[in-house]
Amino acid sequence: MDKCFFCKVKKNKDLIVWESDSLFAIYDMNPVSPGHALVIPKRHIVNLTELNETEWINYKLAISEIISSNRNTDLKKIYNSFIKLNR
């Protein structure tokens, strides 16, 4: 799908903070709170209820690992780089 925003984002490996065979995660450029990340399925679905068992397992793993990573990440530096991208 060449019009899919997330397919385009997935091509920029510098933005990906976590990845598995079925999912990837990026920090939200307009975060609700510092460290807010989006966990995105690699296959196109409409609703999270469409995730298969493997994807659900990876989804839970992604959340756990991103929380752990946030504790050791300079989130201010990341969000400053987003600001520079949007200028």
Sine and cosine of phi, psi and omega as CSV:
sin_phi,cos_phi,sin_psi,cos_psi,sin_omega,cos_omega
0.00,0.00,0.97,-0.23,-0.06,-1.00
-0.96,0.27,-0.19,0.98,0.03,-1.00
-0.99,-0.15,-0.01,1.00,-0.04,-1.00
-0.97,0.23,0.88,-0.48,0.00,-1.00
-0.84,0.54,-0.70,0.71,-0.08,-1.00
-0.94,0.34,-0.49,0.87,0.10,-1.00
-0.91,0.42,-0.61,0.79,0.05,-1.00
-0.93,0.37,-0.68,0.73,0.01,-1.00
-0.89,0.46,-0.65,0.76,-0.03,-1.00
-0.86,0.51,-0.46,0.89,0.00,-1.00
-0.95,0.31,-0.38,0.93,0.01,-1.00
-1.00,-0.03,1.00,0.00,-0.08,-1.00
-0.87,0.49,-0.38,0.92,0.01,-1.00
-0.92,0.39,-0.40,0.92,-0.02,-1.00
-1.00,0.07,-0.33,0.94,-0.09,-1.00
-0.98,0.21,0.82,-0.58,-0.01,-1.00
-0.97,-0.24,-0.23,0.97,0.03,-1.00
-0.36,-0.93,0.57,-0.82,0.00,-1.00
-0.42,-0.91,0.58,-0.81,0.15,-0.99
-0.74,-0.67,-0.11,-0.99,0.05,-1.00
-0.90,0.43,-0.46,0.89,-0.13,-0.99
-0.91,-0.42,-0.21,0.98,-0.06,-1.00
-0.63,-0.78,0.33,-0.94,0.19,-0.98
-0.59,-0.81,0.33,-0.95,-0.02,-1.00
-0.74,-0.68,0.58,-0.82,0.08,-1.00
-0.72,-0.70,0.44,-0.90,0.14,-0.99
-0.96,0.29,0.62,-0.78,0.02,-1.00
-0.95,0.33,0.78,-0.63,0.00,-1.00
-0.96,0.28,-0.27,0.96,0.08,-1.00
-0.79,-0.61,0.94,0.34,-0.18,-0.98
-0.94,0.33,0.55,-0.84,0.14,-0.99
-0.95,0.31,-0.60,0.80,0.05,-1.00
-0.50,-0.87,0.35,-0.94,0.01,-1.00
-0.83,0.55,0.73,-0.69,0.01,-1.00
1.00,0.01,0.01,1.00,0.01,-1.00
-0.89,0.46,0.84,-0.55,-0.04,-1.00
-0.85,-0.52,0.43,-0.90,0.08,-1.00
-0.96,-0.28,0.82,-0.58,0.08,-1.00
-0.98,-0.22,0.88,-0.48,-0.21,-0.98
-0.85,-0.52,0.79,-0.61,0.09,-1.00
-0.91,0.41,0.57,-0.82,0.04,-1.00
-0.98,0.21,-0.42,0.91,0.07,-1.00
-0.99,-0.11,0.47,-0.88,-0.07,-1.00
-0.98,0.22,0.85,-0.53,0.09,-1.00
-0.72,-0.69,0.29,-0.96,-0.01,-1.00
-0.99,-0.12,-0.50,0.87,-0.16,-0.99
-0.57,-0.82,0.54,-0.84,0.03,-1.00
-0.86,0.52,-0.41,0.91,0.01,-1.00
-0.91,0.41,-0.22,0.98,0.02,-1.00
-1.00,0.07,-0.10,1.00,0.04,-1.00
-0.89,0.45,0.65,-0.76,0.07,-1.00
-1.00,0.09,0.03,-1.00,-0.09,-1.00
-0.87,0.50,-0.69,0.72,0.00,-1.00
-0.89,0.45,-0.67,0.74,0.01,-1.00
-0.90,0.43,-0.63,0.78,0.04,-1.00
-0.89,0.45,-0.68,0.73,0.02,-1.00
-0.87,0.49,-0.72,0.69,0.02,-1.00
-0.92,0.40,-0.56,0.83,0.03,-1.00
-0.89,0.46,-0.73,0.68,0.02,-1.00
-0.90,0.44,-0.65,0.76,0.04,-1.00
-0.89,0.46,-0.69,0.72,0.01,-1.00
-0.85,0.53,-0.74,0.67,-0.02,-1.00
-0.86,0.51,-0.73,0.68,-0.01,-1.00
-0.88,0.48,-0.72,0.69,-0.05,-1.00
-0.95,0.31,-0.55,0.84,0.04,-1.00
-0.93,0.36,-0.66,0.75,0.06,-1.00
-0.86,0.51,-0.72,0.69,0.01,-1.00
-0.89,0.46,-0.69,0.72,0.00,-1.00
-0.90,0.44,-0.62,0.79,-0.01,-1.00
-0.86,0.51,-0.51,0.86,0.00,-1.00
-0.91,0.40,-0.41,0.91,-0.07,-1.00
-0.91,-0.41,0.31,0.95,-0.10,-1.00
-0.89,-0.45,0.62,-0.78,0.09,-1.00
-0.99,0.13,1.00,0.08,-0.07,-1.00
-0.90,0.44,-0.53,0.85,0.03,-1.00
-0.88,0.48,-0.67,0.74,0.02,-1.00
-0.89,0.46,-0.67,0.74,0.00,-1.00
-0.88,0.47,-0.74,0.67,-0.05,-1.00
-0.94,0.34,-0.50,0.87,0.11,-0.99
-0.90,0.43,-0.59,0.81,0.04,-1.00
-0.93,0.37,-0.56,0.83,0.07,-1.00
-0.90,0.45,-0.66,0.75,-0.01,-1.00
-0.88,0.48,-0.66,0.75,0.01,-1.00
-0.90,0.43,-0.60,0.80,0.03,-1.00
-0.90,0.44,-0.56,0.83,-0.09,-1.00
-1.00,0.05,0.02,1.00,-0.02,-1.00
-1.00,0.06,0.00,0.00,0.00,0.00
